[in-house]
Amino acid sequence: MIVIEGPIGVGKTSLAKLLSERLEARLLLEVVEENPFLATFYDDPARYAFQTETFFLLSRFKQHAELSQARLFQQHTVADYLFDKTFLFASLNLQGDEFELYRTLFDQLSSRLPDPDLTVYLRAEPDLLLQRIARRGRDFEAEMDPDYLMRLNESYDRYFAAARFPVEVIDAATIDFVADVGARDELLGHLEKALLGSVEQGQVFAQ
């Protein structure tokens, strides 16, 4: 199992689709726009954060629990999100008793899921993320706060610096894997080798 992870707008889904085609793998995509609380969360984070994060927690757990069963019959799976991202976002958006309740739920659910064989961490600074967020045109993301993206980047950096599984760090600002066919092929070939190495040797790769 290989997971593509990174902050909002970095290109996770695009790379996951390309890699799943390359590996002829099952594709697992995050449920985002189906979250009924997300639009209201961006308007009033303090009021709707717990509902938003809890919906994501339960829907992502359902997907990954089903995925862990399917792995018995599928050689490769590519997902465009890591289950642990639920906790990273919740730690930014929840406080006090709501956060402690969420932490209890997360700990109970995450302990039932296996780690990925490799995670690709797509990293980019807020300026680039805001450009890509504007390009995809989701109304509820129109007023995205650069400071929020910066804090999110810092959370991802801390998390992956101490990750318990192999991580491949890719600077998304230097590789246009959507428009540049040559760069795309080079990146996909690189990730294939990293996946093979992580499965065979348990090594951690960094770019």
LOGULUM-409066 format. One record per residue (C-alpha): residue in one letter; residue number from 1; x, y, z; chain. Coordinates in nm, 4 decimals. Layout:
<rec><res>A</res><n>NUM</n><u>X</u><v>Y</v><w>Z</w><chain>A</chain></rec>
...
This chain:
<rec><res>M</res><n>1</n><u>0.0000</u><v>0.0000</v><w>0.0000</w><chain>A</chain></rec>
<rec><res>I</res><n>2</n><u>0.1313</u><v>0.3417</v><w>-0.0984</w><chain>A</chain></rec>
<rec><res>V</res><n>3</n><u>-0.0210</u><v>0.6668</v><w>0.0285</w><chain>A</chain></rec>
<rec><res>I</res><n>4</n><u>0.0115</u><v>1.0167</v><w>-0.1169</w><chain>A</chain></rec>
<rec><res>E</res><n>5</n><u>-0.0126</u><v>1.2816</v><w>0.1546</w><chain>A</chain></rec>
<rec><res>G</res><n>6</n><u>0.0413</u><v>1.6537</v><w>0.1977</w><chain>A</chain></rec>
<rec><res>P</res><n>7</n><u>-0.1395</u><v>1.9829</v><w>0.2625</w><chain>A</chain></rec>
<rec><res>I</res><n>8</n><u>-0.4529</u><v>2.1110</v><w>0.0928</w><chain>A</chain></rec>
<rec><res>G</res><n>9</n><u>-0.4087</u><v>2.1712</v><w>-0.2803</w><chain>A</chain></rec>
<rec><res>V</res><n>10</n><u>-0.0657</u><v>2.0111</v><w>-0.3173</w><chain>A</chain></rec>
<rec><res>G</res><n>11</n><u>-0.1718</u><v>1.7578</v><w>-0.5845</w><chain>A</chain></rec>
<rec><res>K</res><n>12</n><u>-0.2328</u><v>1.4389</v><w>-0.3851</w><chain>A</chain></rec>
<rec><res>T</res><n>13</n><u>-0.5240</u><v>1.3123</v><w>-0.5914</w><chain>A</chain></rec>
<rec><res>S</res><n>14</n><u>-0.3550</u><v>1.3857</v><w>-0.9240</w><chain>A</chain></rec>
<rec><res>L</res><n>15</n><u>-0.0426</u><v>1.1935</v><w>-0.8266</w><chain>A</chain></rec>
<rec><res>A</res><n>16</n><u>-0.2428</u><v>0.9084</v><w>-0.6725</w><chain>A</chain></rec>
<rec><res>K</res><n>17</n><u>-0.4360</u><v>0.8617</v><w>-0.9971</w><chain>A</chain></rec>
<rec><res>L</res><n>18</n><u>-0.1178</u><v>0.8649</v><w>-1.2067</w><chain>A</chain></rec>
<rec><res>L</res><n>19</n><u>0.0607</u><v>0.6195</v><w>-0.9790</w><chain>A</chain></rec>
<rec><res>S</res><n>20</n><u>-0.2351</u><v>0.3820</v><w>-0.9581</w><chain>A</chain></rec>
<rec><res>E</res><n>21</n><u>-0.2429</u><v>0.3687</v><w>-1.3384</w><chain>A</chain></rec>
<rec><res>R</res><n>22</n><u>0.1316</u><v>0.3050</v><w>-1.3491</w><chain>A</chain></rec>
<rec><res>L</res><n>23</n><u>0.1089</u><v>0.0210</v><w>-1.0952</w><chain>A</chain></rec>
<rec><res>E</res><n>24</n><u>-0.2287</u><v>-0.1080</v><w>-1.2189</w><chain>A</chain></rec>
<rec><res>A</res><n>25</n><u>-0.3386</u><v>-0.0665</v><w>-0.8583</w><chain>A</chain></rec>
<rec><res>R</res><n>26</n><u>-0.6637</u><v>-0.0116</v><w>-0.6791</w><chain>A</chain></rec>
<rec><res>L</res><n>27</n><u>-0.7275</u><v>0.3612</v><w>-0.6169</w><chain>A</chain></rec>
<rec><res>L</res><n>28</n><u>-0.8645</u><v>0.4926</v><w>-0.2869</w><chain>A</chain></rec>
<rec><res>L</res><n>29</n><u>-0.9760</u><v>0.8582</v><w>-0.2912</w><chain>A</chain></rec>
<rec><res>E</res><n>30</n><u>-1.0639</u><v>1.0716</v><w>0.0072</w><chain>A</chain></rec>
<rec><res>V</res><n>31</n><u>-1.4235</u><v>1.1784</v><w>0.0616</w><chain>A</chain></rec>
<rec><res>V</res><n>32</n><u>-1.4076</u><v>1.5581</v><w>0.0858</w><chain>A</chain></rec>
<rec><res>E</res><n>33</n><u>-1.7011</u><v>1.7357</v><w>-0.0736</w><chain>A</chain></rec>
<rec><res>E</res><n>34</n><u>-1.9460</u><v>1.4808</v><w>0.0701</w><chain>A</chain></rec>
<rec><res>N</res><n>35</n><u>-1.8772</u><v>1.6131</v><w>0.4196</w><chain>A</chain></rec>
<rec><res>P</res><n>36</n><u>-2.1987</u><v>1.8071</v><w>0.4981</w><chain>A</chain></rec>
<rec><res>F</res><n>37</n><u>-2.0247</u><v>2.0261</v><w>0.7576</w><chain>A</chain></rec>
<rec><res>L</res><n>38</n><u>-1.7242</u><v>2.1388</v><w>0.5552</w><chain>A</chain></rec>
<rec><res>A</res><n>39</n><u>-1.8660</u><v>2.4520</v><w>0.3924</w><chain>A</chain></rec>
<rec><res>T</res><n>40</n><u>-2.0072</u><v>2.5779</v><w>0.7218</w><chain>A</chain></rec>
<rec><res>F</res><n>41</n><u>-1.6775</u><v>2.4958</v><w>0.8948</w><chain>A</chain></rec>
<rec><res>Y</res><n>42</n><u>-1.4923</u><v>2.7444</v><w>0.6733</w><chain>A</chain></rec>
<rec><res>D</res><n>43</n><u>-1.7547</u><v>3.0086</v><w>0.7589</w><chain>A</chain></rec>
<rec><res>D</res><n>44</n><u>-1.7553</u><v>2.9372</v><w>1.1340</w><chain>A</chain></rec>
<rec><res>P</res><n>45</n><u>-1.4670</u><v>2.7058</v><w>1.2381</w><chain>A</chain></rec>
<rec><res>A</res><n>46</n><u>-1.5251</u><v>2.7308</v><w>1.6119</w><chain>A</chain></rec>
<rec><res>R</res><n>47</n><u>-1.8839</u><v>2.6127</v><w>1.5831</w><chain>A</chain></rec>
<rec><res>Y</res><n>48</n><u>-1.8498</u><v>2.3370</v><w>1.3233</w><chain>A</chain></rec>
<rec><res>A</res><n>49</n><u>-1.4978</u><v>2.1999</v><w>1.3747</w><chain>A</chain></rec>
<rec><res>F</res><n>50</n><u>-1.5989</u><v>1.9003</v><w>1.5875</w><chain>A</chain></rec>
<rec><res>Q</res><n>51</n><u>-1.8730</u><v>1.7878</v><w>1.3479</w><chain>A</chain></rec>
<rec><res>T</res><n>52</n><u>-1.6442</u><v>1.8334</v><w>1.0488</w><chain>A</chain></rec>
<rec><res>E</res><n>53</n><u>-1.3498</u><v>1.6441</v><w>1.1971</w><chain>A</chain></rec>
<rec><res>T</res><n>54</n><u>-1.5675</u><v>1.3631</v><w>1.3352</w><chain>A</chain></rec>
<rec><res>F</res><n>55</n><u>-1.7323</u><v>1.3077</v><w>0.9970</w><chain>A</chain></rec>
<rec><res>F</res><n>56</n><u>-1.3888</u><v>1.2835</v><w>0.8357</w><chain>A</chain></rec>
<rec><res>L</res><n>57</n><u>-1.2661</u><v>1.0476</v><w>1.1088</w><chain>A</chain></rec>
<rec><res>L</res><n>58</n><u>-1.5529</u><v>0.8018</v><w>1.0662</w><chain>A</chain></rec>
<rec><res>S</res><n>59</n><u>-1.5690</u><v>0.8119</v><w>0.6868</w><chain>A</chain></rec>
<rec><res>R</res><n>60</n><u>-1.1915</u><v>0.7669</v><w>0.6536</w><chain>A</chain></rec>
<rec><res>F</res><n>61</n><u>-1.1909</u><v>0.4806</v><w>0.9019</w><chain>A</chain></rec>
<rec><res>K</res><n>62</n><u>-1.4665</u><v>0.3058</v><w>0.7068</w><chain>A</chain></rec>
<rec><res>Q</res><n>63</n><u>-1.2667</u><v>0.3405</v><w>0.3843</w><chain>A</chain></rec>
<rec><res>H</res><n>64</n><u>-0.9416</u><v>0.2172</v><w>0.5346</w><chain>A</chain></rec>
<rec><res>A</res><n>65</n><u>-1.1052</u><v>-0.0690</v><w>0.7223</w><chain>A</chain></rec>
<rec><res>E</res><n>66</n><u>-1.2581</u><v>-0.1926</v><w>0.3967</w><chain>A</chain></rec>
<rec><res>L</res><n>67</n><u>-0.9227</u><v>-0.1385</v><w>0.2269</w><chain>A</chain></rec>
<rec><res>S</res><n>68</n><u>-0.7357</u><v>-0.3527</v><w>0.4805</w><chain>A</chain></rec>
<rec><res>Q</res><n>69</n><u>-0.9629</u><v>-0.6438</v><w>0.3879</w><chain>A</chain></rec>
<rec><res>A</res><n>70</n><u>-0.9255</u><v>-0.5835</v><w>0.0140</w><chain>A</chain></rec>
<rec><res>R</res><n>71</n><u>-0.5433</u><v>-0.5877</v><w>0.0432</w><chain>A</chain></rec>
<rec><res>L</res><n>72</n><u>-0.5659</u><v>-0.9642</v><w>0.0768</w><chain>A</chain></rec>
<rec><res>F</res><n>73</n><u>-0.6724</u><v>-0.9834</v><w>-0.2884</w><chain>A</chain></rec>
<rec><res>Q</res><n>74</n><u>-0.5011</u><v>-0.6827</v><w>-0.4521</w><chain>A</chain></rec>
<rec><res>Q</res><n>75</n><u>-0.1288</u><v>-0.6566</v><w>-0.5238</w><chain>A</chain></rec>
<rec><res>H</res><n>76</n><u>-0.1107</u><v>-0.2777</v><w>-0.4889</w><chain>A</chain></rec>
<rec><res>T</res><n>77</n><u>-0.3322</u><v>-0.0008</v><w>-0.3540</w><chain>A</chain></rec>
<rec><res>V</res><n>78</n><u>-0.2718</u><v>0.3733</v><w>-0.3917</w><chain>A</chain></rec>
<rec><res>A</res><n>79</n><u>-0.4560</u><v>0.6161</v><w>-0.1607</w><chain>A</chain></rec>
<rec><res>D</res><n>80</n><u>-0.4605</u><v>0.9955</v><w>-0.1749</w><chain>A</chain></rec>
<rec><res>Y</res><n>81</n><u>-0.4637</u><v>1.0376</v><w>0.2016</w><chain>A</chain></rec>
<rec><res>L</res><n>82</n><u>-0.3215</u><v>0.8900</v><w>0.5204</w><chain>A</chain></rec>
<rec><res>F</res><n>83</n><u>-0.5630</u><v>0.7985</v><w>0.7981</w><chain>A</chain></rec>
<rec><res>D</res><n>84</n><u>-0.3495</u><v>0.9812</v><w>1.0546</w><chain>A</chain></rec>
<rec><res>K</res><n>85</n><u>-0.4187</u><v>1.3114</v><w>0.8782</w><chain>A</chain></rec>
<rec><res>T</res><n>86</n><u>-0.7468</u><v>1.3145</v><w>1.0682</w><chain>A</chain></rec>
<rec><res>F</res><n>87</n><u>-0.5558</u><v>1.3744</v><w>1.3894</w><chain>A</chain></rec>
<rec><res>L</res><n>88</n><u>-0.3279</u><v>1.6384</v><w>1.2355</w><chain>A</chain></rec>
<rec><res>F</res><n>89</n><u>-0.6235</u><v>1.8480</v><w>1.1237</w><chain>A</chain></rec>
<rec><res>A</res><n>90</n><u>-0.8143</u><v>1.7929</v><w>1.4478</w><chain>A</chain></rec>
<rec><res>S</res><n>91</n><u>-0.5144</u><v>1.9087</v><w>1.6518</w><chain>A</chain></rec>
<rec><res>L</res><n>92</n><u>-0.5307</u><v>2.2407</v><w>1.4658</w><chain>A</chain></rec>
<rec><res>N</res><n>93</n><u>-0.9069</u><v>2.2857</v><w>1.4775</w><chain>A</chain></rec>
<rec><res>L</res><n>94</n><u>-1.0233</u><v>2.1419</v><w>1.8112</w><chain>A</chain></rec>
<rec><res>Q</res><n>95</n><u>-0.9560</u><v>2.2429</v><w>2.1697</w><chain>A</chain></rec>
<rec><res>G</res><n>96</n><u>-1.0381</u><v>2.1408</v><w>2.5248</w><chain>A</chain></rec>
<rec><res>D</res><n>97</n><u>-1.2939</u><v>1.8667</v><w>2.5879</w><chain>A</chain></rec>
<rec><res>E</res><n>98</n><u>-1.3813</u><v>1.8336</v><w>2.2190</w><chain>A</chain></rec>
<rec><res>F</res><n>99</n><u>-1.0211</u><v>1.7593</v><w>2.1326</w><chain>A</chain></rec>
<rec><res>E</res><n>100</n><u>-0.9852</u><v>1.5069</v><w>2.4156</w><chain>A</chain></rec>
<rec><res>L</res><n>101</n><u>-1.3012</u><v>1.3267</v><w>2.3048</w><chain>A</chain></rec>
<rec><res>Y</res><n>102</n><u>-1.1765</u><v>1.3254</v><w>1.9483</w><chain>A</chain></rec>
<rec><res>R</res><n>103</n><u>-0.8363</u><v>1.1940</v><w>2.0589</w><chain>A</chain></rec>
<rec><res>T</res><n>104</n><u>-1.0068</u><v>0.9017</v><w>2.2367</w><chain>A</chain></rec>
<rec><res>L</res><n>105</n><u>-1.2056</u><v>0.8137</v><w>1.9256</w><chain>A</chain></rec>
<rec><res>F</res><n>106</n><u>-0.9002</u><v>0.8429</v><w>1.7028</w><chain>A</chain></rec>
<rec><res>D</res><n>107</n><u>-0.6819</u><v>0.6256</v><w>1.9265</w><chain>A</chain></rec>
<rec><res>Q</res><n>108</n><u>-0.9452</u><v>0.3520</v><w>1.9330</w><chain>A</chain></rec>
<rec><res>L</res><n>109</n><u>-0.9886</u><v>0.3483</v><w>1.5551</w><chain>A</chain></rec>
<rec><res>S</res><n>110</n><u>-0.6303</u><v>0.4009</v><w>1.4398</w><chain>A</chain></rec>
<rec><res>S</res><n>111</n><u>-0.5064</u><v>0.1041</v><w>1.6441</w><chain>A</chain></rec>
<rec><res>R</res><n>112</n><u>-0.7122</u><v>-0.1240</v><w>1.4187</w><chain>A</chain></rec>
<rec><res>L</res><n>113</n><u>-0.5482</u><v>-0.0146</v><w>1.0927</w><chain>A</chain></rec>
<rec><res>P</res><n>114</n><u>-0.2154</u><v>-0.1236</v><w>0.9411</w><chain>A</chain></rec>
<rec><res>D</res><n>115</n><u>0.0592</u><v>0.1196</v><w>0.8430</w><chain>A</chain></rec>
<rec><res>P</res><n>116</n><u>0.1240</u><v>0.1884</v><w>0.4718</w><chain>A</chain></rec>
<rec><res>D</res><n>117</n><u>0.4243</u><v>0.0289</v><w>0.3033</w><chain>A</chain></rec>
<rec><res>L</res><n>118</n><u>0.5290</u><v>0.3713</v><w>0.1742</w><chain>A</chain></rec>
<rec><res>T</res><n>119</n><u>0.3993</u><v>0.7266</v><w>0.2128</w><chain>A</chain></rec>
<rec><res>V</res><n>120</n><u>0.4830</u><v>0.9997</v><w>-0.0384</w><chain>A</chain></rec>
<rec><res>Y</res><n>121</n><u>0.4853</u><v>1.3384</v><w>0.1328</w><chain>A</chain></rec>
<rec><res>L</res><n>122</n><u>0.4177</u><v>1.6099</v><w>-0.1248</w><chain>A</chain></rec>
<rec><res>R</res><n>123</n><u>0.5423</u><v>1.9325</v><w>0.0257</w><chain>A</chain></rec>
<rec><res>A</res><n>124</n><u>0.4773</u><v>2.2915</v><w>-0.0885</w><chain>A</chain></rec>
<rec><res>E</res><n>125</n><u>0.4705</u><v>2.6401</v><w>0.0606</w><chain>A</chain></rec>
<rec><res>P</res><n>126</n><u>0.1407</u><v>2.8279</v><w>0.1139</w><chain>A</chain></rec>
<rec><res>D</res><n>127</n><u>0.1829</u><v>3.0576</v><w>-0.1886</w><chain>A</chain></rec>
<rec><res>L</res><n>128</n><u>0.1863</u><v>2.7629</v><w>-0.4274</w><chain>A</chain></rec>
<rec><res>L</res><n>129</n><u>-0.0929</u><v>2.5887</v><w>-0.2393</w><chain>A</chain></rec>
<rec><res>L</res><n>130</n><u>-0.3155</u><v>2.8971</v><w>-0.2654</w><chain>A</chain></rec>
<rec><res>Q</res><n>131</n><u>-0.2565</u><v>2.9125</v><w>-0.6417</w><chain>A</chain></rec>
<rec><res>R</res><n>132</n><u>-0.3589</u><v>2.5512</v><w>-0.6855</w><chain>A</chain></rec>
<rec><res>I</res><n>133</n><u>-0.6558</u><v>2.5847</v><w>-0.4506</w><chain>A</chain></rec>
<rec><res>A</res><n>134</n><u>-0.7827</u><v>2.8808</v><w>-0.6548</w><chain>A</chain></rec>
<rec><res>R</res><n>135</n><u>-0.7324</u><v>2.6869</v><w>-0.9784</w><chain>A</chain></rec>
<rec><res>R</res><n>136</n><u>-0.9565</u><v>2.3975</v><w>-0.8723</w><chain>A</chain></rec>
<rec><res>G</res><n>137</n><u>-1.2344</u><v>2.6381</v><w>-0.7799</w><chain>A</chain></rec>
<rec><res>R</res><n>138</n><u>-1.4060</u><v>2.4926</v><w>-0.4755</w><chain>A</chain></rec>
<rec><res>D</res><n>139</n><u>-1.6306</u><v>2.7627</v><w>-0.3348</w><chain>A</chain></rec>
<rec><res>F</res><n>140</n><u>-1.5767</u><v>2.6646</v><w>0.0282</w><chain>A</chain></rec>
<rec><res>E</res><n>141</n><u>-1.1976</u><v>2.6993</v><w>-0.0139</w><chain>A</chain></rec>
<rec><res>A</res><n>142</n><u>-1.2129</u><v>3.0471</v><w>-0.1691</w><chain>A</chain></rec>
<rec><res>E</res><n>143</n><u>-1.1087</u><v>3.2292</v><w>0.1491</w><chain>A</chain></rec>
<rec><res>M</res><n>144</n><u>-0.8380</u><v>2.9907</v><w>0.2635</w><chain>A</chain></rec>
<rec><res>D</res><n>145</n><u>-0.6153</u><v>3.1483</v><w>0.5290</w><chain>A</chain></rec>
<rec><res>P</res><n>146</n><u>-0.2402</u><v>3.1388</v><w>0.4447</w><chain>A</chain></rec>
<rec><res>D</res><n>147</n><u>-0.1599</u><v>3.1188</v><w>0.8179</w><chain>A</chain></rec>
<rec><res>Y</res><n>148</n><u>-0.3738</u><v>2.8065</v><w>0.8457</w><chain>A</chain></rec>
<rec><res>L</res><n>149</n><u>-0.1822</u><v>2.6479</v><w>0.5587</w><chain>A</chain></rec>
<rec><res>M</res><n>150</n><u>0.1470</u><v>2.7403</v><w>0.7239</w><chain>A</chain></rec>
<rec><res>R</res><n>151</n><u>0.0422</u><v>2.5771</v><w>1.0517</w><chain>A</chain></rec>
<rec><res>L</res><n>152</n><u>-0.0739</u><v>2.2732</v><w>0.8576</w><chain>A</chain></rec>
<rec><res>N</res><n>153</n><u>0.2644</u><v>2.2477</v><w>0.6845</w><chain>A</chain></rec>
<rec><res>E</res><n>154</n><u>0.4391</u><v>2.2637</v><w>1.0203</w><chain>A</chain></rec>
<rec><res>S</res><n>155</n><u>0.2178</u><v>1.9832</v><w>1.1540</w><chain>A</chain></rec>
<rec><res>Y</res><n>156</n><u>0.2970</u><v>1.7646</v><w>0.8535</w><chain>A</chain></rec>
<rec><res>D</res><n>157</n><u>0.6703</u><v>1.8350</v><w>0.8858</w><chain>A</chain></rec>
<rec><res>R</res><n>158</n><u>0.6719</u><v>1.7329</v><w>1.2531</w><chain>A</chain></rec>
<rec><res>Y</res><n>159</n><u>0.4647</u><v>1.4235</v><w>1.1866</w><chain>A</chain></rec>
<rec><res>F</res><n>160</n><u>0.6748</u><v>1.2900</v><w>0.9017</w><chain>A</chain></rec>
<rec><res>A</res><n>161</n><u>1.0019</u><v>1.3706</v><w>1.0772</w><chain>A</chain></rec>
<rec><res>A</res><n>162</n><u>0.9032</u><v>1.1061</v><w>1.3341</w><chain>A</chain></rec>
<rec><res>A</res><n>163</n><u>0.7072</u><v>0.8689</v><w>1.1095</w><chain>A</chain></rec>
<rec><res>R</res><n>164</n><u>0.7106</u><v>0.4980</v><w>1.1984</w><chain>A</chain></rec>
<rec><res>F</res><n>165</n><u>0.6923</u><v>0.3885</v><w>0.8317</w><chain>A</chain></rec>
<rec><res>P</res><n>166</n><u>0.8904</u><v>0.4642</v><w>0.5127</w><chain>A</chain></rec>
<rec><res>V</res><n>167</n><u>0.8434</u><v>0.8175</v><w>0.3800</w><chain>A</chain></rec>
<rec><res>E</res><n>168</n><u>0.9466</u><v>0.9697</v><w>0.0469</w><chain>A</chain></rec>
<rec><res>V</res><n>169</n><u>0.9545</u><v>1.3512</v><w>0.0608</w><chain>A</chain></rec>
<rec><res>I</res><n>170</n><u>0.8881</u><v>1.5280</v><w>-0.2702</w><chain>A</chain></rec>
<rec><res>D</res><n>171</n><u>0.9136</u><v>1.9033</v><w>-0.3260</w><chain>A</chain></rec>
<rec><res>A</res><n>172</n><u>0.5932</u><v>1.9650</v><w>-0.5237</w><chain>A</chain></rec>
<rec><res>A</res><n>173</n><u>0.7128</u><v>2.3106</v><w>-0.6300</w><chain>A</chain></rec>
<rec><res>T</res><n>174</n><u>0.9975</u><v>2.1655</v><w>-0.8386</w><chain>A</chain></rec>
<rec><res>I</res><n>175</n><u>0.8090</u><v>1.8872</v><w>-1.0217</w><chain>A</chain></rec>
<rec><res>D</res><n>176</n><u>0.5136</u><v>1.9487</v><w>-1.2522</w><chain>A</chain></rec>
<rec><res>F</res><n>177</n><u>0.3976</u><v>1.5882</v><w>-1.2745</w><chain>A</chain></rec>
<rec><res>V</res><n>178</n><u>0.0646</u><v>1.6882</v><w>-1.4301</w><chain>A</chain></rec>
<rec><res>A</res><n>179</n><u>0.1793</u><v>1.8890</v><w>-1.7348</w><chain>A</chain></rec>
<rec><res>D</res><n>180</n><u>0.5409</u><v>1.7722</v><w>-1.7824</w><chain>A</chain></rec>
<rec><res>V</res><n>181</n><u>0.5364</u><v>1.4161</v><w>-1.9168</w><chain>A</chain></rec>
<rec><res>G</res><n>182</n><u>0.9096</u><v>1.3700</v><w>-1.8732</w><chain>A</chain></rec>
<rec><res>A</res><n>183</n><u>0.9042</u><v>1.4847</v><w>-1.5110</w><chain>A</chain></rec>
<rec><res>R</res><n>184</n><u>0.6015</u><v>1.2648</v><w>-1.4474</w><chain>A</chain></rec>
<rec><res>D</res><n>185</n><u>0.7683</u><v>0.9514</v><w>-1.5828</w><chain>A</chain></rec>
<rec><res>E</res><n>186</n><u>1.0838</u><v>1.0218</v><w>-1.3841</w><chain>A</chain></rec>
<rec><res>L</res><n>187</n><u>0.8874</u><v>1.0718</v><w>-1.0627</w><chain>A</chain></rec>
<rec><res>L</res><n>188</n><u>0.6716</u><v>0.7619</v><w>-1.1106</w><chain>A</chain></rec>
<rec><res>G</res><n>189</n><u>0.9764</u><v>0.5497</v><w>-1.1830</w><chain>A</chain></rec>
<rec><res>H</res><n>190</n><u>1.1459</u><v>0.6876</v><w>-0.8740</w><chain>A</chain></rec>
<rec><res>L</res><n>191</n><u>0.8430</u><v>0.6046</v><w>-0.6585</w><chain>A</chain></rec>
<rec><res>E</res><n>192</n><u>0.8239</u><v>0.2515</v><w>-0.7984</w><chain>A</chain></rec>
<rec><res>K</res><n>193</n><u>1.1824</u><v>0.1924</v><w>-0.6869</w><chain>A</chain></rec>
<rec><res>A</res><n>194</n><u>1.1146</u><v>0.3494</v><w>-0.3477</w><chain>A</chain></rec>
<rec><res>L</res><n>195</n><u>0.8107</u><v>0.1263</v><w>-0.2976</w><chain>A</chain></rec>
<rec><res>L</res><n>196</n><u>1.0064</u><v>-0.1830</v><w>-0.3909</w><chain>A</chain></rec>
<rec><res>G</res><n>197</n><u>1.2888</u><v>-0.0857</v><w>-0.1565</w><chain>A</chain></rec>
<rec><res>S</res><n>198</n><u>1.0562</u><v>-0.0103</v><w>0.1342</w><chain>A</chain></rec>
<rec><res>V</res><n>199</n><u>0.8791</u><v>-0.3432</v><w>0.0999</w><chain>A</chain></rec>
<rec><res>E</res><n>200</n><u>1.1971</u><v>-0.5480</v><w>0.0644</w><chain>A</chain></rec>
<rec><res>Q</res><n>201</n><u>1.4255</u><v>-0.3698</v><w>0.3084</w><chain>A</chain></rec>
<rec><res>G</res><n>202</n><u>1.2105</u><v>-0.1458</v><w>0.5289</w><chain>A</chain></rec>
<rec><res>Q</res><n>203</n><u>1.4243</u><v>0.1530</v><w>0.4417</w><chain>A</chain></rec>
<rec><res>V</res><n>204</n><u>1.3180</u><v>0.5181</v><w>0.4707</w><chain>A</chain></rec>
<rec><res>F</res><n>205</n><u>1.3744</u><v>0.7228</v><w>0.1580</w><chain>A</chain></rec>
<rec><res>A</res><n>206</n><u>1.3987</u><v>1.0994</v><w>0.1354</w><chain>A</chain></rec>
<rec><res>Q</res><n>207</n><u>1.4303</u><v>1.3316</v><w>-0.1627</w><chain>A</chain></rec>
